[in-house]
Amino acid sequence: MNNLQWLAKISSFAGNTFAIWIIIFASLSYFFPTGFTWIAPHISLLLGIIMFGMGLTLTVDDFKTVLKIPKSVFIVSVAQYTIMPLMAFGLAYLFQLPPELAAGVILVGCAPGGTASNVMTFLAKGNTALSVCATAVSTLLAPILTPFLTWLLASRWMDVSFWSMFKTVIQVVLLPIVLGILMQYFFQKQVKKAVAILPLISVIGIVGVASAVVSVNRDSLFVNGFLIFLVVLLHNGLGLCLGYWVAKLFRLNYADQKAVSIEVGMQNSGLASSLATLHFAPLAAIPSVIFSVWHNISGPILATYWSRKEETKRKLVTDEKTLNN
């Protein structure tokens, strides 16, 4: 086995145990903050690397999918940028969160879908093509919609500069993704060999962001930790449920319903962490870190439930056919 194969194996393991690594390093950074605070100035760079990796996995065919299933992609995109932002605003208002935390929760709600949703949709036996396409579309819409919705909803608590946030999202999201797509298009063979190690890079990047945020907010996390966790749990859970029911309301098939649910409920919390740290205060990044941990626990639980349900259904159909024959 060569070095690239070993790295691919390690990468696969890291991706499958992502939530565990976040919990481990978030705990270490909480108890030993001085070992991780140095990462904080490099959060944007880490996010840019993650987004570049996402671009490497996208192909022209992914965007052609929009033309094949425009209704489904449109429904996911609208649900993504209405359900989660409005839910965030409602929870921040209901729980009377301090300004920084309220802005942080709203930022998570206004972020595009996270790439982890694609894996969860696959495991749940949902429409993975729809999930990949919806993540790409929501991410490309992020430079406009994330700053605008944050400005619209979070201005009640803090001053929000649409233009400065817009520039940041262009720099750390759109440009790296476009570069990744171009590299994938022109150097397909070389990129194909490297794609297997991308989960490892993403895990290292997001774990680094989470560790940095926890280390610089240790005291605030101790005081507000339970409240933020409760808000995040409700935000994620309601997003998953409402995404599913919206898809059902528009009569999408069962595989699409699962994809919409997961796509709406799982956010790009790394982007939210970066924006919160750069444009608000370090404390505002705490909701996105907790969201990152929690949705990587709730997502696999839901995916496992749907997968087992699908297997049980298939077994019943197979048994019924056997009996009839």
Residue pairs with C-beta under 8 A, 6 or more apart in sequence:
1 9
4 193
4 196
4 197
7 196
7 197
7 200
8 196
8 197
10 200
11 196
11 197
11 198
11 199
11 200
11 201
12 196
12 199
14 21
14 199
14 200
14 203
14 204
15 119
15 199
15 200
15 202
15 203
18 116
18 199
18 203
18 206
18 296
19 293
19 296
19 297
19 300
21 203
21 207
22 206
22 207
22 210
22 292
22 293
22 296
23 293
25 36
25 207
25 210
25 211
26 210
26 211
26 214
26 289
26 293
28 35
28 36
28 211
29 35
29 36
29 210
29 211
29 212
29 214
29 215
29 218
30 214
30 215
30 218
30 221
33 214
33 215
33 216
33 218
34 215
35 215
36 211
36 212
36 214
36 215
37 212
37 215
37 216
39 46
39 208
39 209
39 211
39 212
39 215
40 212
40 213
40 215
40 216
40 277
40 282
42 208
42 212
43 208
43 209
43 212
43 213
43 273
43 274
43 277
43 278
44 168
44 171
44 172
44 274
44 278
46 205
46 206
46 208
46 209
46 270
47 172
47 173
47 205
47 209
47 270
47 271
47 273
47 274
48 171
48 172
48 173
48 175
48 176
49 176
49 201
49 205
50 201
50 202
50 205
50 206
50 270
51 139
51 172
51 173
51 176
51 177
51 180
52 176
52 177
52 179
52 180
53 180
53 198
53 201
53 202
54 115
54 139
54 177
54 180
55 176
55 177
55 178
55 179
55 180
55 181
55 182
55 183
55 184
56 180
56 181
56 183
56 184
56 191
56 194
56 195
56 198
57 115
57 180
57 184
57 195
57 198
58 132
58 136
58 177
58 180
58 181
58 184
59 184
59 185
60 185
62 132
62 133
62 136
63 133
63 136
65 73
65 129
65 130
65 132
65 133
66 73
66 133
66 137
69 129
69 130
69 133
71 250
72 127
72 130
72 134
72 252
72 256
72 259
72 260
73 130
73 133
73 134
73 137
75 246
75 247
75 250
75 252
75 260
76 113
76 130
76 134
76 137
76 138
76 259
76 260
76 263
76 264
77 134
77 137
77 138
77 141
79 242
79 243
79 246
79 247
79 260
79 264
80 112
80 113
80 134
80 138
80 263
80 264
81 110
81 138
81 141
81 145
81 149
83 238
83 239
83 242
83 243
83 246
83 264
84 108
84 109
84 110
84 111
84 235
84 239
84 264
84 265
84 267
85 106
85 109
85 110
85 149
85 153
86 109
86 153
87 109
87 235
87 238
87 239
87 242
88 105
88 106
88 108
88 109
88 110
88 153
88 235
89 106
89 109
89 153
91 97
91 105
91 231
91 234
91 235
92 101
92 102
92 105
92 106
92 157
92 231
93 102
95 227
95 230
95 231
97 105
97 157
97 227
97 231
98 224
98 283
99 157
99 158
100 158
100 280
100 281
100 283
100 284
101 224
101 227
101 228
101 283
101 284
101 286
101 287
102 154
102 156
102 157
102 158
103 150
103 154
103 157
103 158
103 160
103 276
103 280
103 284
104 272
104 276
104 280
104 283
104 284
104 285
104 286
104 287
104 288
105 228
105 231
105 232
105 235
105 287
106 149
106 150
106 153
106 154
106 157
107 146
107 150
107 154
107 272
107 275
107 276
107 280
107 284
107 287
107 288
108 232
108 235
108 267
108 269
108 272
108 287
108 288
108 291
109 149
109 153
109 235
109 267
110 145
110 146
110 149
110 150
110 153
110 272
111 142
111 146
111 267
111 268
111 269
111 271
111 272
111 288
112 135
112 138
112 139
112 141
112 142
112 145
112 146
112 267
112 268
112 271
113 131
113 134
113 135
113 138
113 139
113 263
113 264
113 266
113 267
113 268
114 135
114 266
114 267
114 268
114 269
114 270
114 295
115 135
115 202
115 268
116 266
116 295
116 296
116 299
117 131
117 135
117 262
117 263
117 265
117 266
117 299
118 128
118 131
118 132
118 135
120 262
120 266
120 299
120 300
120 302
120 303
121 127
121 128
121 130
121 131
121 258
121 259
121 262
121 263
121 303
122 128
122 131
123 300
123 303
123 304
123 307
124 258
124 262
124 302
124 303
124 306
124 307
125 255
125 258
125 306
125 307
125 310
126 255
126 256
126 257
126 258
126 259
126 262
126 306
127 253
127 255
127 256
127 258
127 259
128 259
130 256
130 259
130 260
130 263
131 259
131 262
131 263
134 259
134 260
134 263
135 263
138 263
139 173
139 177
139 268
140 174
140 177
142 169
142 173
142 174
142 268
142 271
143 166
143 169
143 170
143 173
143 174
144 166
146 165
146 169
146 271
146 275
147 160
147 162
147 163
147 165
147 166
147 169
148 162
150 160
150 165
150 275
151 160
151 161
151 162
151 165
154 160
158 280
160 279
161 279
164 279
165 275
165 279
168 274
168 275
168 278
168 279
169 271
169 275
172 271
172 274
173 271
183 191
184 191
205 270
206 269
206 270
206 292
209 270
209 273
209 274
209 289
210 273
210 289
210 292
210 293
213 273
213 277
213 282
213 285
213 286
213 288
213 289
214 221
214 286
214 289
216 282
217 282
217 283
217 285
217 286
220 283
220 286
221 228
221 286
224 286
225 290
228 286
228 287
228 290
229 290
229 294
231 287
232 287
232 290
232 291
232 294
233 294
235 291
236 265
236 266
236 291
236 294
236 295
236 298
237 265
237 298
239 264
239 265
239 267
240 261
240 262
240 264
240 265
240 298
240 302
241 261
242 264
243 260
243 261
243 262
243 263
243 264
243 265
244 257
244 258
244 260
244 261
246 260
246 264
247 256
247 257
247 259
247 260
247 261
248 257
252 260
258 306
261 302
262 299
262 302
262 303
265 295
265 298
265 299
266 295
266 299
267 288
267 291
267 295
269 288
269 289
269 291
269 292
269 295
270 288
270 292
272 285
272 287
272 288
272 291
273 285
273 288
273 289
273 292
274 285
276 282
276 284
276 285
276 287
276 288
277 284
277 285
